Amino acid sequence: MTKARTNASASPAVGRNMVINGAMNVAQRSASVTGLGATLSAYHTVDRFPIAVSTSGRLTMTQTADGPNGISANCTKFDCTTADTSIAAGEYFLFRQPFEGQNLQRIGKGVAGAQQITISFYVKANAAFTFGCELEDKDNNRNITILFDTTTDWVRKVITIPADVDDGSSPFDDDNAESLRLNIWLHAGSTYTSGTLGTSWYNRVDANRAAGIDSFFSSTDNNFFITGVQMEVGPVATEFEQEDISTTLAKCQRYYYKTGPIISNDAFCLGFNGSATVAVGVTHFPVTMRADPTALEQNGTAAHYKIAHASTTTTCSAVPAFDRATIDSGSVLFTVGSGLTTGQATELRSLNNTAFLAWSAEL
């Protein structure tokens, strides 16, 4: 249900918001991505907020400086660029945040003394819509969804979720795996809308998850803005927690770390030549990551990378490749055609300011 805004809360004054990057201030990957749709379910712009989408519609997702005054300068904007008015049964579009189980223990879910949860966020759209706010318990396969409405002005929505102490629920796992998702339903087919909306905790039935919502893809005139997302323990919403940007960035880097040069010919890291064609460099992550990364992201063009060795530099013949990683550091392989001296120290560099290296430990 939606309640009037209030300041009282049983939550701690600092660190009460379990949502990371709720002000939409950090976007390591990109500030804007166009042409999203089909089955492009992934992280695209703002950190910690992936989308899950399966539709013939298309959209642009943007981190934009249009947030409500006094809350955040930034927000996430969705702009419908291709409508989808013939909705197939299995279609969906969700904006979400996943949570580690060990960060949810304060809720006490599934045991005596379990806490209520209050979710709040600021939204606006081009018109009046009805969408859904869902909590999805991944450990126990239990869900609850509350509908909310939009207007053309920024409005704070406050949704109180009852404590879940039903026999069908157990505590969240106390580990670094995903235990909970906060989902904002913006589009859904009959697979998710043909039942009765589950407004109290229930054992998951897909048909009940988004019953009664409108479709973001009903027109290319449609847009949707959201920011100031907060989830806290207790039955009352506090003011949105304003967090120092360095704290937010460090929280985001636990899941995704991207390093790139500020200027061309800047260094990623130091390394050594493992052979005449391959140099190995090590990047130490600024914070401990959630899990060991298993792959390397880069911008995909070999000519954007080079190795500085002795008194010369050599452009790479292949894009940087993943070597190995732990929660604290990752090593990367830079390859050239020839000319390296085995055992010699090197510097792994960029050839322009668009090159990057990135490691992911996302849920």
Secondary structure, DSSP 8 states (H G I E B T S, - for coil): -B-------SS-SSS---SSSTT----SS-SEEEEEEET--B--SSTT--EEEEEEEEEEEEEES---TTT-S-EEEEEEEE---S--TT-EEEEEEEEEGGG-GGG-TTSTT---EEEEEEEEESS--EEEEEEEETTTTEEEEEEEE--SS-EEEEEEE-----TT-----SSSSEEEEEEEEEEE-HHHHSS----S-EE--GGGSSTT---GGG-TT-EEEEEEEEEEESSS--------HHHHHHHHHTTEEEE--SSTT-EEEEEEESSSSEEEEEEE-SS--SS----EEE-S-GGGEEEEETTEEEE-SS--EEEEE-SSEEEEEEE-SS---TT-EEEEEESSTT--EEEE---
